[in-house]
């Protein structure tokens, strides 16, 4: 085997009469400009070489091609564009085989579709996840895929954005040949076999562009039903609608005209605010923030102790056990420990029943959790995560006990959602080993962890929390220590405005409707009922810095004091029928609010939907600006990641800071100044950073570190 041609990171090698085009662009073989140019040169060279009878395209390393280089989407186009490269591959007169292994996603899968044939190893996954970035497959995928697997499956695959494995690929006849042994050698053998067949029959290689789309039963009614059948969150995405329009074009137009329409819609998506928001989150979630890099090694963690077997503690234990950690689940209450251990078992068994884990994997995960009634069981743990009642005095007592029993070097983490990590660390003689790890409920489902850096937290302790979070498959964002850290500190401003709107006479269901139409997963009043109104009530009792304002969270306090705690008691801001989670307006709550507003001298007024939205969302942005000023968050991207993953902020809006940028910081500042009247003035002092960025015409998400 000899090398006959080479370009930057794309090489052409030979195995007899078969040319192997090798893409070597670690770590994921992204289709950057250099790779596209190399592919085009490679296919031209093998086409011109009469000694080449067939071609294999192979991705070096652990995968075929994971997709396009997303960083290029914000830059001017550079030829050759991927659609043109794929058209040239497809027009090759010699059989071209894609050798698929690992991931073949986005543009990588589109490249495979442009090849004449596809072979694969057993570890392969293919998919078109562009919709998750507010995009559509722009290099021919919307036209080729319906021709290969049919319209219904193509719509499902592209609007869902999830990858599929080899078994499903074979059902859909995406794969022409399965290779059991060495993929490259098997692909070469398969390509040579195809070359012989082409030479014998004289027929040109098979091209998907020449295939007919099966339109049996595919009409306007079908597409209308397809739109209505999309999941609620997907249905709101502009990209999902454009994907369906592209597939409609595939059923009605010749390939070239359909692809021209797809490129037009792709450019609309690429330039849309929706896609820019989703790409902003993509990079921020993958370490694209301005957070300082820790030059520290994580400590080895094999065994973790979780203190508190309630809903949060057992959820954390499930995450740990299913990720391979040995876990001691500790609770001094025998009843609580039994319930928590049972929750671990039934939850993991439920995951097995849903097919997300094999029975053997589930059994091993359950076996990794050992229930213990005494904190002494944490003595040999490498990491301890405390998840007890949200009370500073209780947590300090727990940490004093941990300090006495845990081995030197163990990282002690508190799951507090609001309390002072430094005050908790002060209960130990090892504050350098103490960090915050604020999981979100349910901890075995939610992806976010706020990793709280205390004043004395060692870099190694923070690095350890980050490493464990990554192993759990979660997103860890390092934040500073203050009340509520980033997410809950901002939440208090959001909730404050909700409460003040209630007193002004705005019904809770209208507030929730406006915010849900904006895209929030749930309205703030429904969220409060779901979480339990007593949770925030207890936190406010712990605080010493509440504003001297009788209106502050007054409605919520009255509901709790009346025993209306939310869904768990059948009534909160809303009422709930037995066995139902559907919130229903309650006249008793409306009367309670009216009575309290009169007592406080709050005069009902007309409030527009726009004002509801601005008050709630600009309160988030203004507090976020203060958090940036104080260094509690390292970047606007970190704040947006927290709110998109922990608080139901719509990903298509990019997070509260990105959303403020899209509105324009001058407009946000003007609205804040309008709200700063009367008794509300205390809440609407503009953050200096907001004022400065608005003056300079800058954005939160692109401002330099010096601006913060």
N, C-alpha and C positions, 0 to 999 in steps of 0.2 A: 504494500500500500504506500503510495507516494503522494506528496502534496504537489499540485500542479498550478494553483493560483491562490493568492491571498489578498484580502483587503482588511481594513481595520475591523478586527473581531468577527469577521465572516471569512471562512476559508473554504476552498473547494479541494476535497481529497478524492482519491480514486481507489476503487476496489474493482479491478478489471474494467469492464465496460460500464460500470455504474459510478456516477459522480455523487459524492456525499457533500452537500452544502452544510457546513457546520457553523452554527451561531454560538458564539462564546462571549457573552456579555453579562458577567456575574453582577448581582446574585440571581436575577430572575430573567435574564435574556430579553429585557424590555426593548421594544422596537423603536429605538432612538433613530435620529436622522442618519447617523453613521451606519447603523444596522440596515436600515432601509436601502441606503445607497449600496452597501455591500451585497445585499440580496439581489438587487437589480443587476449589478455587475456580474455576480455569480451566475445568474440564470442566463444572461446574455452570452457568457463565456461557454457554458455547457451546451447551449443551443448551437453555437458555432462550431463545436468540436464533433466531427463526424464519428470519432471513436467512442463517444458517449451514447449509450443506448437508453439509459434511464437515469433518473435523479432521485435522491433521497434528501429530504430536508430534516436535519437533526439538531436538537437543542442540547448543547453541552451542559453538564452539571445535573442538578437535581430536578430540572423541569424542562419542558419544551419552550414555551414562551408565555410569560405571565401577563402580557398585554403591552399596550403602548407606553411610552414615557410620558406620564401625565404632566410633568414639568413643562413640556413643550406646548401644552394646550393654550397657555397664555402668551406664547410667543408668535411672531408672524410665521406663516407657513414657509417651509423650506422643501423644495423638491429634492428627491422624489417623494410624493405623498404615498401613504400606504395603499390607498385604492389603486393607484397606478401600478405599483409594484405587484400587487396581487393579480391585476389583470394580465400583466406580463407573465407571471408564473402560470396562470391558467391557460394562456395562449401558447405555451411551450409545446412543440410538436412531439416531445419525448415524454413518456409517462413520468409524472412527478408524484412521489409518495411522501406524505408527512409521517414521520416516526414519532408518535405521541407518547410521552411519559410525564409523570408528575402533573403539573398544571399546564393547561393550554387555555388561556383565558383571554377574553376581549379580542384585541387584534391578533393574538396568537391563535385563537380558535378560528377567526376569520381567515387567517393565512392557511390553516388546515383545510378549510372549506374550499379555498381557491385551488388547492392541490387536487390532482385528479383522483387520488386514492389515499386512504388513511389506514395505517396500521398502528397498533397500540400495545403497550404492556399493561399488566393488571393494575398498576398503581395510578393509572391516568384519571384525571378529572378535567372536563371541559365545561366552559360556560361563557356567557356574555353578560358580565355584571355591570355594563355601562350605565344602566338605569340608576344604579346606586350613586353615580356621580352626576346625575342629571343629564346624561348623554344617551345616545343610541349607537348601535354598531354602525360605524360610518364607512367601513371599507368593504361593503358588499354583503355583510352578514344578514341584513334584513331582507336581501333579495335571494341569497343562496340558501339560507336555512329553510325557508318555506318550501323550496324546491326539493330539498332533501328529506325533511321529516314531516312535511305537511303544515298547514296553516295553524291549526289549534295548538300543536306542540311547540311550534316556533314562537307563537305569541306568549305561551306560558313560560318558555325558557327565557325569552328576552325581557319580559316585563317583571318576572320574578327575580332574575339576576343571580340565581343560585346555581352552583356547579352540579354536574351529574357525573357519576362514576361509570365504570366500564359496563356493568350489567345493563344499565339504562341506555347507554350508548349503543349497545348491541341490539336492544329492543327497537330502538329508533333507526337502526341500520346506518348509524354514523360511521362505524368502524367496518372496514372491509376485511381486515385480517388481524387476528390476535397473535401476538408473539409471546411465547412462554419463556424462552431463554433470553439470550443477549439481544436487546432490542435493535441495536444498530446492525448486527449481523443478520438478524431476521428480516429487517427492513430491506437490506441489500438483496437478500435472496428473493424476497417478494417482488422487488422492483425488477430484478432480472427476469423473473417469471412473467411479469407483465410485458416487458419489452419483447419477449419471445412471442407472446400472444398478439401484440400489436403488429409485429413483423409478419406473422403468419396470416392475419386477417386483413391487414392493410387499413384497418379502421383507426381513426384518430383516437387519442386518449379521451376518456369520458370527462366532460366539463359540466359542472352544475349550471352554469349560465345557459346551457342549451336545453336543460330539463324543463318540463312543463309543470307549472304549479297545479296541484289537484284542487280544482274549484268546486267539486261536487259538494253541495250543501253550503257553500261559502258565498253568502250574499250580504246585503246591507243589514238584514236582521241578525245575521250571525255576528257581525262586527259590533252592532249595538249591544248584543248580549255579552260579548267579550268585554266591552268597556264596563258594563254594570257588574260583571263577575270579578273584576279586579279587587284585591283587598283594599280596605278603606284608605290606608295610608298611601298605597301605590296609585289609587285612583286620582289622588290630588296632584300627582307629579305630572308636570308638563311633558317630561321625557317619555312617560308611559303612553300618553296620548300620541306623541309623535311616532313612537315605535309601531303602534297600531296603524297609523296613517301610512307608514312605510310598507307594512305588510299588505295593506289594501292596494298600494301601488304595485306590489309584486304580483297580485292577482289580476291586475287590469292592464299593465303596461309591459312592453318588451323589456328585457333585462337592462339595457343601457338607459332607457328612459326612466325605469324604476330606480336605478342607481343614482341617476341625476337628481331625482326627487329626494332620495334618501340623503344625498350630500347637502342639498338645500336645507333639509330639516336638521341635519347634524350641525350645520353652522349656526342655525338658530339656537340649538341647544347649547353649543359650545359658548356662545356669547350671552346666554341667559343668566340672570341673577341666581336662579335655582342651581345651575351647574357650578357657578363660581362659589356659591355657599357650600355645596357638597364637597367640592375640591378643597376648599379651605379647611373643612373638618377632616378630610382624608389626610392631609399633610400634618395638621395639628395633632391628630391621634397617633401619628407615626413618628413623633418626636420632632416635628417641624416647628415647635415653639421656640421661644428664646430662653427657655430654662437653662441655667448654667449646667454644664456637664460635670458630674461628680467624678473626681479622680480618686475613686475608692473602690476596693474590692468588696463584693457582697460576702457575708459570712455563709458558710455552708448550713443549709437547713434541711434536715431529714424528718425531724419530729416536731410537731406543732401542738401546743396546748391551747384550747379555747375555753375561756372561763365564762360561764353563762350558757345554759342549754335552752334558752328561749328561742323565739322565732329567728332572731338575728344570729345568735350563737350557733344554732343547729344549721342554719343556712351557710354560715362560714365553714363549719365542719364538713358539710356536703361538698362545697367547692374544693376544699383541701383534699379530702379523701378521693374524689374523682379525678384529681390531678396527681395522685400518687404519693401524697404525704401520709405519714403515720400521724394519727390525731388522738389526743386525749381530750374528751369532752367532759368538762368538769362543772358540777353544780352541787352546792351544799344542800339543796332541796331534793329529797329523794323523789318526790312526785314530779318536780320539774325535770330532773335528770331522766327519769323514765319516759316522760313525754317527749323530751328532746331526742333521746336515742331512737324512739319509735318514729319520730318525724324524719330522722336521717334514713332509717330503713325504708319507710314507705315512699319517700321522695325518690330515692335511688331506684327502687323497684318500679316506680312509675316511669322513670326514664327508660328503663329496660323494656317495659311494656310498649312504649312509644317507638321502639326500635332505634333509639339513639345510642344505645350501649348494649353489648351482648350480655347474656345472663352471667357468663363467667366474669366479665369485667365488673358487672354490678355486684356480684358476690364478693369479689376481691376488695372493691371500694367499701362495702359495708364492714368487711372484716378489718379494715384499717382504722376504724373508729372504736376506741375503747372508752366506755363510760366510767367516770370516777367521781366519788363524792367529796374528795378532799383536794385543796389546792396543792398539796404535796405531790400530786401526780404530775405537776409541771416541772419537777426538779430536774429532769433530764431533757427537757424540751429546748430546742434551738431557738424557737420563736414562740412567744406567748401572745395571744390576742384576747384581750378582755372585752366582753360584750355583756356587761351587767347593767343594772338600772342607771338611767341618765341622771346621776346625782354626784356632784363633786366630792362630797364627803365619803360616799360609798366607794367611789372609784379610788380615792386616796387610801382608804383602808385596804382595799384589794391590792393595790400596788405595794403598800408597805409589807403585806404578807408575801407577795411574789418576790420582793427584794430579799426576803429572808430565806426562801426555799429554792430559787432558781440558780442555775449554775452560772459562773462567770462567763461573760460574753453572750449570754442569751439576749435576744432583742425582745423588749417588752413593749407591746403595741396596745394602745387604747382605741376602741372603736367609737369613741365619743363623737357625736355629731355637732356639738356646739361648745363643749367645755374647754377650759384652758389646759392645754397639754403640758405647759410648764408647771402649772400648779399640781398636776397629777404626777409629773416626773419628780417634783420636789418631795414627794412622799417616799422616795427611794434614795439610796446612797449611790445610785448609778444613773443619773439623769442622761448621760451620754448614750445609754442603751435604750432610751425611751423615745418612741415615735407615735404618731397617730396613724391609724389605718382605718379611715372612715368608709366602711362598706355601705352599700345602699340596699334596701330591702325590696324583694327577697334576695339575699346575698348570693344564693346559688344561681340566680338568673341575671341580675343586674351586672353590667360590665365595669362600672366605674368604682374606683377606690381613690379617695383623696388621701394622699400620703402627707402627713402633717409634720413639718420640720420645726421641732422645738428649738428654743434658744441654745440649748446645750446638746441637741441631738448630734451624735457622731455621723460623719459622712458614711462610714461603713454600715451604720444602722439604717440610714435612709436607703443606701444601695441594696441592702438586704430586703427591705420592704418592697422596693421596686422589682427585684428579681423574683420574689415570691409572687407578686401581683402578675408579672408576665407569665409565670408558669401556670397560674390559674386561668390564663387566657383573658385577663381583664386589662383595662386601661388604667394605669396609675398616673395620677397627676400630682406632682410635688407642690405643696402650698405652704404658706407661712401660718403662724399660730395667731389667731384672734378669735373673737366670738363667732362661731358658725363657719370659720375658715372662709372659703369662697362661696360654695353653693348655698348654704343655709344663711349666711350673712346677707346675701342678695335676696334670698327668699323672703326675709322679713320685710324688706321694702315692697316687694310684690304683694305680699299678704296684707301689709298695712294699707295699701291703696285699695285693695279689694274690700277691706273692712270699712274704710271711709266711704266708699261708693255705696255700700249697703246702708249706712246711716243716712246718706244723701237721698235714699229712696230708690236706688236701682235694685231690682229683684235679683237674687243670686243666680237664677237660671239664665237671666239675660247676660250677666257678666260671664258666666261659663260659656254660653253660646258664642259670644263675641271672640273669646280667646280660643275656643275650639275651632271656630271658622278660620281664625288666623293660622291654626295648625297645631296648637298645643294638644298633647295626648289627652288631657282632661282639663276641665276648668278648675280654677283654684278652690272653689267651694266643694266640688265633688271630690277633689284630692284630699281636702281636709277631712271630710267624712270617711274616706277610705283609710287614711293614715291613723285617724283617731284624734279628735280635737283636744283630748286630754294630754297628748304628747306635747304640743306647743304650750299648753297651759302650764304644765309642770316646768318646762324650760323657762318660761317667763317668771315663774315664782323664784327660780334660782338667780335670775339676773338682778343686778344692783344699779344698772344704768338705763332703765326704761325711761322714756320721755315723760315729763310731767304733763300728760295730756289724757283727760278722762275718756277720750274717744279711742285711744290706742288699743286695738284688738278687743274693744268692748263687747262687740257682738259675740265673738268666739268665747270670751270669758263667761258671758251670761248663759250661753248654750251649755257649756260644761257644768256650770253651777246648777243648771236645771236638770242635769243627768243626761243631756243629749250629747253623747260622745261621738256619734257618727254611725257607720254601718253596724258596728259591733253591738250597739244598743238599739238598733232599729230606727234611730232618729238622731239627727245632727242639724246641719243647716237644712237638710232635706229629711223627708221621712221615707222609710223603706218597708215594703210589704214583706211578710215572713218568707224567707228563702230567696228573696230577690235583692239584687244589687242596683236596681234601677232607681235613680234619685227622683223623687216626686216632690213638687213644691208643697209647702206646708203653711196653711193660713196662720197657724199659731206662731210660726217664726216671723212671718210678715208683721203680725201684730206686735210681737216682742220688739222687733226692730223699730217700728213706728213709735211705740211707747218710749223706748230708750232715747230715740232721736229727739222727741219732744222734751224729755227731761234734760237732755244736754244742750238744748237750744239749737239743734241742727235743723235748718229749714230745708225741706225737700226741694229739689231742683231738677230741671231737665238736663240730662247728660246724654250726649251723642255716643254712638258706637265708637267713633274715632277717639273721643276723649277717654273712654274706658280703656281702649287699646294703648293709647299713649301714656296714660298714667301708670298702668301696670308695667309696660315694657321699658319706658324711659326711666322708671325707678330702678330697674335692673341695670340699665346702662350707666346711670349716674353713680350707683354704688360700685359697679364694676370698675369705673374710672378711679374711684378712691382706692380700691383694692390694688390696682396697678400702681398708683402713686406710692402706696405704702410698701410695695414689694411683696404683698401677700401672694399674688400671682405673678408669674414671670412674663406672661404675655396675654394679649387678648384672646389668642387661640386657645390657651389653657382654660380660660374662663368659658369659652364657647364649648369646648369639649365636655366640661363638667355639666353645663346646662343641657347639652344635647343628649348626654348619656345618663344623667341622673335625675333630670327634672322634666323630661318630656317636651323640651323645646324642639320645634320642628326642624329636622336636619336640613330641609330644603330652604330654611331661612338662615342657616349658618351659625346660629347662636345669638345671644342678645347683643354682643359687641359688634359682630359682623352685621347684624340687622340694623343697628344704629348707624353703621357706616353706609349702608345702602339708602337709608332715609336721608342721610346727610347730617353731619354733626352740628352744622349751623341751625338746621331745622329742629334737631333735638334740643339744642340749647334754648332756642326761642320758645319751645313748648314748656320747658322747665321754668323759664322766667314767667310765663303766663300762669303756671300753677302756683307760683310762690306768692300767694296772696293770703291775707287773713291768718287764720289759725294754721293753715297748711304751710306757711312760709318756712317754718322750722325744718320741714322735710325736703325742701326743694332748693337748697343752696347748691348751685352748680359746682361740680368737682373742678378744681383748678386745671387738671389735665384736660378735661372736656373743653373748658374755656380756651385753653391754649391751642389745642388741636383744631378747634373750630375756627379760631382766628387765623391759623396758618393754612386752612383748607386741607388738613391731613385727615387720616383715618386711624381708628384704634388699631386695626389689624395690620397696618403697614408703617405705623409710627416707629421711629428709631428708639432704641433703648434710652438714649439721652433725653428723649421727650418725656420719659416716665420717671 
